[in-house]
Structure formats: structure tokens, C-alpha cells
Amino acid sequence: MAKKLFVGNLPHSLQESEFKELFAQHGEVVSARIITDRETGRPRGFGFIEMNTSEEAAAAIGELNGKEVNGRAIAVNEARERESNNRGPRR
């Protein structure tokens, strides 16, 4: 079963293909996405990786959490489900 990971503190210069390659060293990457700002299209400094199995995800977390990538120590954790926000529409 695929496992989704949250990756924070990404360098803004990192391309999605490089992001995927970094994790592919630790198992099969199902999907890789760097989150961008809706208005500017610039990277926001975090992304999500989906690994093929829980074991591959655990290996990636163990090897890559705290690793320096282009001068920044990245944070790799299991992604959590988004909490619902009942505060109403954003203004």
C-alpha cells in the first residue's frame, strides 16, 4: 500500500524531477509534487512524495530526514490527513 510523505524546508531551486530522483534511491516513487504559490507559481518550500510501500517510505524517512539538499536540511515525515477548517471562507 502506498504511503504519502511530507517533505519540508525544500530549497526553492529544486526541480520536481530532482525531488523525485532523491527519493527514488530508496524505493519506487508513485508520485512527487512540489507545492507552488497559486498567485506567483513559485515554490513554497515543501512538497509531497508517495512511496510504493510503507517499508520504502520508512527507509526514505530514515535516510533523508535532516539531510542537506542544496544547502538546506530537509524534514521528511509521514503526511497527515488535512484537518477540516470550519472557520468559514478565507478573505
N, CA, C and O atoms as CSV, one atom per row, in Angstrom:
chain,resi,resn,atom,element,x,y,z
A,1,MET,N,N,0.842,-1.186,0.000
A,1,MET,CA,C,0.000,0.000,0.000
A,1,MET,C,C,0.887,1.250,0.000
A,1,MET,O,O,1.848,1.336,0.765
A,2,ALA,N,N,0.561,2.209,-0.856
A,2,ALA,CA,C,1.351,3.427,-0.986
A,2,ALA,C,C,1.286,4.264,0.287
A,2,ALA,O,O,0.284,4.264,1.002
A,3,LYS,N,N,2.381,4.977,0.551
A,3,LYS,CA,C,2.497,5.802,1.756
A,3,LYS,C,C,2.923,7.203,1.339
A,3,LYS,O,O,3.897,7.364,0.603
A,4,LYS,N,N,2.198,8.218,1.807
A,4,LYS,CA,C,2.486,9.607,1.451
A,4,LYS,C,C,3.373,10.243,2.513
A,4,LYS,O,O,3.145,10.081,3.712
A,5,LEU,N,N,4.388,10.972,2.052
A,5,LEU,CA,C,5.323,11.661,2.933
A,5,LEU,C,C,5.257,13.165,2.697
A,5,LEU,O,O,5.068,13.621,1.569
A,6,PHE,N,N,5.414,13.924,3.772
A,6,PHE,CA,C,5.526,15.383,3.706
A,6,PHE,C,C,7.010,15.711,3.764
A,6,PHE,O,O,7.738,15.170,4.596
A,7,VAL,N,N,7.459,16.596,2.880
A,7,VAL,CA,C,8.861,17.000,2.861
A,7,VAL,C,C,8.910,18.520,2.972
A,7,VAL,O,O,8.412,19.230,2.098
A,8,GLY,N,N,9.515,19.014,4.050
A,8,GLY,CA,C,9.594,20.447,4.290
A,8,GLY,C,C,10.998,20.986,4.170
A,8,GLY,O,O,11.964,20.226,4.100
A,9,ASN,N,N,11.107,22.291,4.147
A,9,ASN,CA,C,12.368,23.035,4.052
A,9,ASN,C,C,13.105,22.744,2.748
A,9,ASN,O,O,14.334,22.676,2.722
A,10,LEU,N,N,12.344,22.572,1.662
A,10,LEU,CA,C,12.956,22.315,0.362
A,10,LEU,C,C,13.571,23.595,-0.196
A,10,LEU,O,O,13.001,24.676,-0.047
A,11,PRO,N,N,14.732,23.475,-0.837
A,11,PRO,CA,C,15.299,24.652,-1.496
A,11,PRO,C,C,14.393,25.074,-2.660
A,11,PRO,O,O,13.858,24.224,-3.372
A,12,HIS,N,N,14.227,26.350,-2.843
A,12,HIS,CA,C,13.338,26.854,-3.894
A,12,HIS,C,C,13.874,26.570,-5.287
A,12,HIS,O,O,13.128,26.653,-6.263
A,13,SER,N,N,15.153,26.236,-5.397
A,13,SER,CA,C,15.763,25.939,-6.692
A,13,SER,C,C,15.558,24.490,-7.118
A,13,SER,O,O,15.858,24.141,-8.260
A,14,LEU,N,N,15.053,23.636,-6.227
A,14,LEU,CA,C,14.895,22.210,-6.508
A,14,LEU,C,C,13.772,21.983,-7.521
A,14,LEU,O,O,12.660,22.482,-7.353
A,15,GLN,N,N,14.081,21.224,-8.575
A,15,GLN,CA,C,13.089,20.883,-9.588
A,15,GLN,C,C,12.358,19.606,-9.181
A,15,GLN,O,O,12.897,18.796,-8.427
A,16,GLU,N,N,11.128,19.422,-9.678
A,16,GLU,CA,C,10.348,18.243,-9.334
A,16,GLU,C,C,11.048,16.950,-9.743
A,16,GLU,O,O,10.954,15.949,-9.033
A,17,SER,N,N,11.742,16.957,-10.865
A,17,SER,CA,C,12.463,15.749,-11.310
A,17,SER,C,C,13.592,15.400,-10.339
A,17,SER,O,O,13.814,14.223,-10.054
A,18,GLU,N,N,14.305,16.405,-9.829
A,18,GLU,CA,C,15.370,16.173,-8.844
A,18,GLU,C,C,14.779,15.661,-7.530
A,18,GLU,O,O,15.348,14.790,-6.872
A,19,PHE,N,N,13.639,16.216,-7.169
A,19,PHE,CA,C,12.920,15.825,-5.955
A,19,PHE,C,C,12.571,14.335,-6.019
A,19,PHE,O,O,12.792,13.592,-5.063
A,20,LYS,N,N,12.026,13.918,-7.152
A,20,LYS,CA,C,11.645,12.516,-7.344
A,20,LYS,C,C,12.880,11.608,-7.321
A,20,LYS,O,O,12.856,10.552,-6.689
A,21,GLU,N,N,13.948,12.009,-7.999
A,21,GLU,CA,C,15.188,11.219,-8.048
A,21,GLU,C,C,15.780,11.007,-6.658
A,21,GLU,O,O,16.294,9.928,-6.361
A,22,LEU,N,N,15.711,12.013,-5.819
A,22,LEU,CA,C,16.237,11.932,-4.460
A,22,LEU,C,C,15.577,10.792,-3.690
A,22,LEU,O,O,16.250,10.047,-2.978
A,23,PHE,N,N,14.272,10.659,-3.834
A,23,PHE,CA,C,13.531,9.620,-3.115
A,23,PHE,C,C,13.567,8.274,-3.831
A,23,PHE,O,O,13.421,7.235,-3.188
A,24,ALA,N,N,13.757,8.273,-5.141
A,24,ALA,CA,C,13.794,7.032,-5.913
A,24,ALA,C,C,14.973,6.149,-5.507
A,24,ALA,O,O,14.959,4.948,-5.774
A,25,GLN,N,N,15.974,6.715,-4.878
A,25,GLN,CA,C,17.123,5.945,-4.391
A,25,GLN,C,C,16.718,5.005,-3.258
A,25,GLN,O,O,17.467,4.089,-2.919
A,26,HIS,N,N,15.542,5.223,-2.672
A,26,HIS,CA,C,15.099,4.457,-1.506
A,26,HIS,C,C,13.861,3.611,-1.781
A,26,HIS,O,O,13.312,3.003,-0.862
A,27,GLY,N,N,13.419,3.565,-3.030
A,27,GLY,CA,C,12.262,2.753,-3.399
A,27,GLY,C,C,11.506,3.379,-4.557
A,27,GLY,O,O,11.909,4.405,-5.105
A,28,GLU,N,N,10.405,2.741,-4.916
A,28,GLU,CA,C,9.599,3.218,-6.042
A,28,GLU,C,C,8.753,4.422,-5.637
A,28,GLU,O,O,7.989,4.366,-4.674
A,29,VAL,N,N,8.903,5.500,-6.385
A,29,VAL,CA,C,8.130,6.723,-6.142
A,29,VAL,C,C,6.887,6.672,-7.026
A,29,VAL,O,O,6.983,6.615,-8.252
A,30,VAL,N,N,5.721,6.694,-6.383
A,30,VAL,CA,C,4.447,6.670,-7.098
A,30,VAL,C,C,4.135,8.063,-7.645
A,30,VAL,O,O,3.692,8.204,-8.785
A,31,SER,N,N,4.369,9.096,-6.821
A,31,SER,CA,C,4.153,10.474,-7.252
A,31,SER,C,C,5.043,11.415,-6.450
A,31,SER,O,O,5.435,11.121,-5.320
A,32,ALA,N,N,5.349,12.548,-7.064
A,32,ALA,CA,C,6.172,13.579,-6.418
A,32,ALA,C,C,5.602,14.933,-6.827
A,32,ALA,O,O,5.355,15.187,-8.006
A,33,ARG,N,N,5.399,15.800,-5.832
A,33,ARG,CA,C,4.830,17.116,-6.140
A,33,ARG,C,C,5.394,18.170,-5.201
A,33,ARG,O,O,5.317,18.037,-3.980
A,34,ILE,N,N,5.959,19.215,-5.783
A,34,ILE,CA,C,6.405,20.378,-5.023
A,34,ILE,C,C,5.266,21.383,-5.089
A,34,ILE,O,O,4.776,21.704,-6.172
A,35,ILE,N,N,4.846,21.879,-3.935
A,35,ILE,CA,C,3.710,22.802,-3.861
A,35,ILE,C,C,4.168,24.211,-4.244
A,35,ILE,O,O,5.206,24.693,-3.792
A,36,THR,N,N,3.366,24.850,-5.086
A,36,THR,CA,C,3.684,26.205,-5.543
A,36,THR,C,C,2.590,27.183,-5.104
A,36,THR,O,O,1.455,26.794,-4.831
A,37,ASP,N,N,2.962,28.442,-5.048
A,37,ASP,CA,C,2.029,29.512,-4.702
A,37,ASP,C,C,1.024,29.672,-5.849
A,37,ASP,O,O,1.411,29.693,-7.017
A,38,ARG,N,N,-0.239,29.781,-5.519
A,38,ARG,CA,C,-1.292,29.897,-6.544
A,38,ARG,C,C,-1.134,31.149,-7.399
A,38,ARG,O,O,-1.372,31.120,-8.606
A,39,GLU,N,N,-0.733,32.239,-6.770
A,39,GLU,CA,C,-0.677,33.514,-7.492
A,39,GLU,C,C,0.608,33.701,-8.278
A,39,GLU,O,O,0.576,34.168,-9.417
A,40,THR,N,N,1.742,33.339,-7.681
A,40,THR,CA,C,3.027,33.599,-8.334
A,40,THR,C,C,3.591,32.383,-9.067
A,40,THR,O,O,4.420,32.528,-9.966
A,41,GLY,N,N,3.145,31.185,-8.686
A,41,GLY,CA,C,3.680,29.972,-9.305
A,41,GLY,C,C,5.039,29.564,-8.757
A,41,GLY,O,O,5.622,28.582,-9.214
A,42,ARG,N,N,5.549,30.309,-7.782
A,42,ARG,CA,C,6.855,29.993,-7.190
A,42,ARG,C,C,6.719,28.907,-6.129
A,42,ARG,O,O,5.688,28.815,-5.463
A,43,PRO,N,N,7.761,28.078,-5.965
A,43,PRO,CA,C,7.708,27.017,-4.956
A,43,PRO,C,C,7.536,27.584,-3.550
A,43,PRO,O,O,8.071,28.647,-3.233
A,44,ARG,N,N,6.782,26.866,-2.706
A,44,ARG,CA,C,6.526,27.311,-1.334
A,44,ARG,C,C,7.476,26.677,-0.329
A,44,ARG,O,O,7.407,26.990,0.859
A,45,GLY,N,N,8.368,25.786,-0.781
A,45,GLY,CA,C,9.368,25.216,0.118
A,45,GLY,C,C,8.976,23.888,0.742
A,45,GLY,O,O,9.638,23.414,1.665
A,46,PHE,N,N,7.895,23.279,0.238
A,46,PHE,CA,C,7.533,21.954,0.729
A,46,PHE,C,C,6.857,21.166,-0.386
A,46,PHE,O,O,6.443,21.721,-1.404
A,47,GLY,N,N,6.756,19.856,-0.164
A,47,GLY,CA,C,6.139,19.008,-1.168
A,47,GLY,C,C,5.708,17.683,-0.585
A,47,GLY,O,O,5.843,17.438,0.614
A,48,PHE,N,N,5.189,16.832,-1.448
A,48,PHE,CA,C,4.710,15.518,-1.041
A,48,PHE,C,C,5.275,14.452,-1.966
A,48,PHE,O,O,5.365,14.641,-3.179
A,49,ILE,N,N,5.648,13.342,-1.376
A,49,ILE,CA,C,6.151,12.173,-2.099
A,49,ILE,C,C,5.269,11.005,-1.716
A,49,ILE,O,O,4.936,10.834,-0.543
A,50,GLU,N,N,4.892,10.210,-2.679
A,50,GLU,CA,C,4.154,8.986,-2.379
A,50,GLU,C,C,5.039,7.812,-2.772
A,50,GLU,O,O,5.394,7.646,-3.939
A,51,MET,N,N,5.390,6.998,-1.776
A,51,MET,CA,C,6.229,5.820,-1.984
A,51,MET,C,C,5.331,4.597,-2.157
A,51,MET,O,O,4.206,4.570,-1.657
A,52,ASN,N,N,5.830,3.588,-2.866
A,52,ASN,CA,C,5.041,2.398,-3.185
A,52,ASN,C,C,4.638,1.582,-1.961
A,52,ASN,O,O,3.517,1.078,-1.905
A,53,THR,N,N,5.538,1.439,-0.969
A,53,THR,CA,C,5.223,0.642,0.221
A,53,THR,C,C,5.601,1.397,1.492
A,53,THR,O,O,6.373,2.356,1.450
A,54,SER,N,N,5.057,0.962,2.606
A,54,SER,CA,C,5.385,1.548,3.907
A,54,SER,C,C,6.855,1.349,4.243
A,54,SER,O,O,7.479,2.217,4.852
A,55,GLU,N,N,7.409,0.204,3.845
A,55,GLU,CA,C,8.824,-0.087,4.118
A,55,GLU,C,C,9.731,0.891,3.368
A,55,GLU,O,O,10.709,1.391,3.924
A,56,GLU,N,N,9.398,1.162,2.097
A,56,GLU,CA,C,10.189,2.114,1.317
A,56,GLU,C,C,10.061,3.519,1.901
A,56,GLU,O,O,11.034,4.272,1.932
A,57,ALA,N,N,8.875,3.867,2.358
A,57,ALA,CA,C,8.662,5.177,2.980
A,57,ALA,C,C,9.491,5.306,4.247
A,57,ALA,O,O,10.109,6.344,4.485
A,58,ALA,N,N,9.508,4.245,5.070
A,58,ALA,CA,C,10.289,4.266,6.313
A,58,ALA,C,C,11.780,4.393,6.006
A,58,ALA,O,O,12.499,5.098,6.714
A,59,ALA,N,N,12.247,3.718,4.960
A,59,ALA,CA,C,13.654,3.812,4.567
A,59,ALA,C,C,13.995,5.235,4.124
A,59,ALA,O,O,15.051,5.761,4.475
A,60,ALA,N,N,13.105,5.850,3.356
A,60,ALA,CA,C,13.327,7.219,2.881
A,60,ALA,C,C,13.357,8.197,4.051
A,60,ALA,O,O,14.199,9.094,4.082
A,61,ILE,N,N,12.449,8.036,5.015
A,61,ILE,CA,C,12.432,8.913,6.189
A,61,ILE,C,C,13.740,8.763,6.951
A,61,ILE,O,O,14.364,9.758,7.320
A,62,GLY,N,N,14.155,7.525,7.187
A,62,GLY,CA,C,15.384,7.271,7.941
A,62,GLY,C,C,16.623,7.834,7.291
A,62,GLY,O,O,17.514,8.329,7.981
A,63,GLU,N,N,16.697,7.766,5.976
A,63,GLU,CA,C,17.884,8.222,5.252
A,63,GLU,C,C,17.872,9.715,4.937
A,63,GLU,O,O,18.926,10.350,4.919
A,64,LEU,N,N,16.696,10.280,4.690
A,64,LEU,CA,C,16.648,11.647,4.167
A,64,LEU,C,C,16.236,12.724,5.175
A,64,LEU,O,O,16.495,13.904,4.937
A,65,ASN,N,N,15.604,12.353,6.290
A,65,ASN,CA,C,15.210,13.356,7.270
A,65,ASN,C,C,16.465,14.013,7.855
A,65,ASN,O,O,17.307,13.341,8.450
A,66,GLY,N,N,16.577,15.319,7.682
A,66,GLY,CA,C,17.733,16.069,8.166
A,66,GLY,C,C,18.883,16.157,7.168
A,66,GLY,O,O,19.876,16.837,7.426
A,67,LYS,N,N,18.758,15.476,6.031
A,67,LYS,CA,C,19.815,15.502,5.013
A,67,LYS,C,C,19.876,16.878,4.348
A,67,LYS,O,O,18.847,17.508,4.102
A,68,GLU,N,N,21.077,17.324,4.066
A,68,GLU,CA,C,21.250,18.607,3.404
A,68,GLU,C,C,21.072,18.449,1.901
A,68,GLU,O,O,21.717,17.612,1.270
A,69,VAL,N,N,20.185,19.268,1.338
A,69,VAL,CA,C,19.926,19.286,-0.100
A,69,VAL,C,C,20.065,20.732,-0.562
A,69,VAL,O,O,19.299,21.599,-0.141
A,70,ASN,N,N,21.027,20.985,-1.414
A,70,ASN,CA,C,21.278,22.343,-1.926
A,70,ASN,C,C,21.371,23.374,-0.799
A,70,ASN,O,O,20.839,24.478,-0.909
A,71,GLY,N,N,22.058,22.996,0.291
A,71,GLY,CA,C,22.298,23.928,1.389
A,71,GLY,C,C,21.221,23.995,2.456
A,71,GLY,O,O,21.336,24.789,3.389
A,72,ARG,N,N,20.166,23.177,2.345
A,72,ARG,CA,C,19.085,23.195,3.336
A,72,ARG,C,C,18.841,21.788,3.873
A,72,ARG,O,O,18.809,20.819,3.114
A,73,ALA,N,N,18.672,21.689,5.182
A,73,ALA,CA,C,18.372,20.399,5.817
A,73,ALA,C,C,16.874,20.141,5.672
A,73,ALA,O,O,16.059,20.841,6.274
A,74,ILE,N,N,16.514,19.137,4.875
A,74,ILE,CA,C,15.102,18.864,4.642
A,74,ILE,C,C,14.497,18.065,5.798
A,74,ILE,O,O,15.197,17.334,6.499
A,75,ALA,N,N,13.206,18.219,5.980
A,75,ALA,CA,C,12.452,17.483,7.006
A,75,ALA,C,C,11.522,16.522,6.281
A,75,ALA,O,O,10.744,16.934,5.421
A,76,VAL,N,N,11.602,15.231,6.628
A,76,VAL,CA,C,10.772,14.217,5.981
A,76,VAL,C,C,9.971,13.479,7.053
A,76,VAL,O,O,10.543,12.910,7.982
A,77,ASN,N,N,8.651,13.493,6.918
A,77,ASN,CA,C,7.749,12.848,7.871
A,77,ASN,C,C,6.583,12.217,7.123
A,77,ASN,O,O,6.344,12.516,5.953
A,78,GLU,N,N,5.862,11.342,7.813
A,78,GLU,CA,C,4.621,10.818,7.238
A,78,GLU,C,C,3.647,11.979,7.112
A,78,GLU,O,O,3.534,12.808,8.016
A,79,ALA,N,N,2.949,12.034,5.993
A,79,ALA,CA,C,1.945,13.085,5.795
A,79,ALA,C,C,0.722,12.773,6.637
A,79,ALA,O,O,0.318,11.617,6.760
A,80,ARG,N,N,0.145,13.801,7.208
A,80,ARG,CA,C,-1.090,13.650,7.993
A,80,ARG,C,C,-2.260,14.105,7.139
A,80,ARG,O,O,-2.109,14.929,6.237
A,81,GLU,N,N,-3.423,13.555,7.440
A,81,GLU,CA,C,-4.638,13.995,6.753
A,81,GLU,C,C,-4.890,15.453,7.101
A,81,GLU,O,O,-4.642,15.887,8.226
A,82,ARG,N,N,-5.376,16.188,6.146
A,82,ARG,CA,C,-5.680,17.595,6.350
A,82,ARG,C,C,-6.847,17.743,7.310
A,82,ARG,O,O,-7.877,17.088,7.150
A,83,GLU,N,N,-6.688,18.601,8.302
A,83,GLU,CA,C,-7.768,18.849,9.257
A,83,GLU,C,C,-8.794,19.767,8.620
A,83,GLU,O,O,-8.444,20.690,7.884
A,84,SER,N,N,-10.067,19.508,8.908
A,84,SER,CA,C,-11.113,20.373,8.348
A,84,SER,C,C,-11.075,21.722,9.062
A,84,SER,O,O,-10.786,21.814,10.255
A,85,ASN,N,N,-11.370,22.742,8.304
A,85,ASN,CA,C,-11.354,24.101,8.817
A,85,ASN,C,C,-12.776,24.633,8.756
A,85,ASN,O,O,-13.302,24.879,7.671
A,86,ASN,N,N,-13.396,24.809,9.901
A,86,ASN,CA,C,-14.793,25.259,9.954
A,86,ASN,C,C,-14.919,26.748,10.240
A,86,ASN,O,O,-15.947,27.194,10.750
A,87,ARG,N,N,-13.905,27.509,9.926
A,87,ARG,CA,C,-13.944,28.944,10.223
A,87,ARG,C,C,-14.632,29.759,9.140
A,87,ARG,O,O,-14.772,30.972,9.292
A,88,GLY,N,N,-15.059,29.143,8.068
A,88,GLY,CA,C,-15.708,29.884,7.010
A,88,GLY,C,C,-14.757,30.207,5.887
A,88,GLY,O,O,-13.606,29.770,5.909
A,89,PRO,N,N,-15.204,30.959,4.910
A,89,PRO,CA,C,-14.366,31.264,3.745
A,89,PRO,C,C,-13.195,32.186,4.090
A,89,PRO,O,O,-13.273,33.010,5.001
A,90,ARG,N,N,-12.112,32.018,3.333
A,90,ARG,CA,C,-10.959,32.902,3.531
A,90,ARG,C,C,-11.254,34.261,2.923
A,90,ARG,O,O,-11.986,34.366,1.939
A,91,ARG,N,N,-10.698,35.266,3.495
A,91,ARG,CA,C,-10.915,36.636,2.975
A,91,ARG,C,C,-9.638,37.209,2.486
A,91,ARG,O,O,-9.612,38.345,2.014
